[in-house]
């Protein structure tokens, strides 16, 4: 099986380097791997894995000059650049745990010619431990879990317990975060890829994409238990939990317009998390 790993990034960084090191730890999965880095910044597009991969890999870096928060068009550029059967979307600050790709392969091996959209868990870790001399990549699993502004200020992925059985969730597309989600490329292309109208503002482009994958693309939502990523949190990330009100975010309103029942479901989830909807 051929897997394209799409990683959009703004500039070379320690976080991206650690994410690429996570790719080096993948082995025994049986994938023919293609790494596609989608560069959205002003520096030269020359990022590459720090060392040779322990398995065959095709690597390319695509220039993509767009404003900040242009994940939809960046991922589309990656989709258009590959002919791989399967695509895994990762964020530049998300490090795949050892065994991540093997977990995806096992999930797909359960059903011949499967049409799945597969979510994995996010674990939020304090990378400031690097200042304490920790050999960071090999210690990620031991680092303390921390609250994250990308996770409603919680340290445990708020998608649980729904994430364990996504097919039973009333809104499974809300579980498919773009920082750790896999799907068939041909189905993604057939539904038009990511909606680039979400470019320019943060959030919700992944939920709307997953909605169309499931509703129009007939993809079955699934969860790969060991397809874990470590979401790197810095002191600034931990201290600042505020992204601004979703009600002033055009992407929130677009998602509510395009996904039936989305606003009501998200309001219910906020009440579960915070005790109120605000």
N, C-alpha and C positions, 0 to 999 in steps of 0.2 A: 504494500500500500504506500502511496506517496502522500506525504503531509507537508503542506506549506505553513510555516509559522510566520505570521505577520506581526511585526512590532513597529508601530509608529513612534517616532521620537522627535524632540525639538532640537536638542543639542547633545553632544557627547557628555556623559556624566558618570559619576561613580555608581549611581543606581542602575544605569543601563549596562555598565560593565558587569555588575553583579548578576543582572538578569541573563546576560550572555553566558556567564559562567554556569548558570543553572542549566543552560542547554548542553554544556560540556558533560554534565553529570548523567545525561540520559543515555541509557544503553539497554540492549536486550529487548527492544520493543518491536523490532522487525520493520520499522518505518524506513522508507526512502525519503530522507528529509531535505526540505528546501527552506532556507532561512531568507525571508524578505524583510529588510529594514526599510521603512518608509520615512524619509527625512523631511521634516517640515521646519527649516531654520535657515540661517544665513551662512553657517559654516560649511566647509567642504563635506560632502557626503562620503566619508571614508571610514566609518565605523565597521569593525569586523570582530569576530570572536578572538579572544586574547590568545588562544592556543589552538592547535589542530583538534578538530572534533574526533572522537573515538569511533566514528561511523561515517559512511558516505554522506556528504552534505553539499548542496548547491547554495551559494550565497550571492545575494545581490543587494544593492542599496539604491533606492529610487528617490530622486529629488522630487519634492512636492511643496511648492511655495504657496502656502495658504495662511490665513490668519490663525491665531491661537484658537484652541477648541475646534479643530477641523478634523476630528476623528472619523467622521463618516466618509468624507472624500479621501482621506488617507487610507482607510481600509479598502475602499473601492479601488484605489490605485494598486494596492497590493493584490486584490482579487484579479484585476485585469492583467497582472504581470505573470501569473502562474497558470499552469494547466493541471496542478495537483488535484487529486480526487477529494482530499480532505484539507480543510483549513483550520488552523488554531490561531485565534486572536489572543495576543498577550499585550499588556501595557508595559511601557519601558521601566516602570518601577516595580514590576511583579516578577519574582524569581520562581521558575518552576522547580518544585521539589524533586529529588531523585525518585524515579519511578513514575513520573507524571505521564510521559508518552506511552509507557507500557500499560498504564491503567486505561488510557484511551483505546489502545489496541485490544485489550481484553474486552472492553465494552462493545466495540464494533465486531469482535469475533463471535459474539453471541447470536448475531442475526446476519445472514448473508445479504449483501447489497443493502445494508441498513440505510435508512434515511432518518438520521438522528440530529438533534441539536443538543450538545452535551455541555453541561455546566460542571465546574469544579469549585472547590472551596477556596476562599481567601482567608489567610491568616495574617494578622497585622502585627508586625514585630518592630521593636525599637532598634534601629540600626545605629543609634548613638553608642551602642556597645562597642562599636569599632574603636572608639576613643579609648577604650579600656584594654586595647591590645588583643581583642578576640580575633581569631582566624575566622572572619565573618561568615563566609559561605558555609563552611562546615559546621558552624554553630547556629545557623538560622533556626533550626527546630528547637533549640534550647533557649532562645532569646525570649524575654517576657512579652506576652501579648499586651497590646496597648490600645487605648481608644483611638478611633480614626474618624476624621471628618468625612471620609468617603463611606463610612459605615454608621452614620447617624450617631457618632460619638461613642460607639460601643467597641469592645475588643473582640467579641465573638461575632462571626458573620451573622447579620440579622436575618439572612434568608432561611436559616434553620428555624423550625423543623421542616418547613416546606421543601427545602432543597433535597432532602433525602428521598422524597417521592414526588418529583416535579410533575409527573403526569396526573397526579391527584390534586394539584394546586388549581384553584379557580383562575389564576392568572400566571401560568408557567413562564410566560415571556418576561415577567418581572424578575425571574431568577437567573436569567442568562446575561450576566454582566460581561461587557466587551473585553475586560481585562483577563478573562479566562473562560473562553467558550470555543467549542469546536463544531464544525458543520460541514456538509457537502458543498463543494464549490459550485457544482452545476446547479444545485437548487438555489443557492444564494444569487447566482447570476440570473436565473430564470425569474426571480421575484424582483429584480432590479437593484440588488445590492442594498447598501445602506442609503438612507434618505439624506441627501446632502443639504437639504433645507435646515437640518439641525446644526450645520457648521456655524461657528461664530459664538456659540454659547455652550455652557457645560451641560452634559447629562441627557439621558433618556433616549438617545439615538439607538442604543443597544436594545432597549426594551421594545422599541417600535420595530426594529429589524427582526427580533425574535418573534414578535407577534405575527409578522408576515411570513416568516419561515414556517411557523406552525399552522397558521390559518390558510395561507395560499400555497405554501410549499409542502404541506402535509408532513412536515418533519415531526417526529416524536421526541418530546423533551425527555432527557435522561440525565443522570448524575453519575459521574465517575468518582468513586470514593477516594482514590489516591491521586487524582489529578489536582493536586494542591499547589497553589502559588503563595509565596510569602510577599505580602504587600509591604514595601519598605516605608517606614514612618520616621520622620526626622523630628527634632525638637519643635520646629515651626509647625509641622503637620499636627503634632500632638497638642500643642498649645492653642491652635486656632481651629475651632470646629465649625465656624460659620462660613457658609458659602453664599449667604444672602437668602432672602425669601424665595421659595420656588414660585410664588405667585407673580414675581417680577421677571421671571425667566421665560422667554418666548418658547424654549424647548419644552417646558412643562405644559404649556397650553397646547402646543402642537401634539404632544403625546396624548393628552386628554381628548383632543379632537379626533385623533386617528385610531385610538384603541378603545373600543366600547367598554365601559365600566371601569376604566383605568383610574379615573379620579376617585371614585368611590372606594375601590380596593386600596389605593395608596393611603387614603384618609383612614381606613380601617387599620392598616398596618401601622400608621403613625400613632394611633390610639393604643395599639398593642405595645409599641416601643416606649412611648413617652407618657401614656396615660391621657393624652389629649391630642387634638389635631390642630396644629398652629403653624 
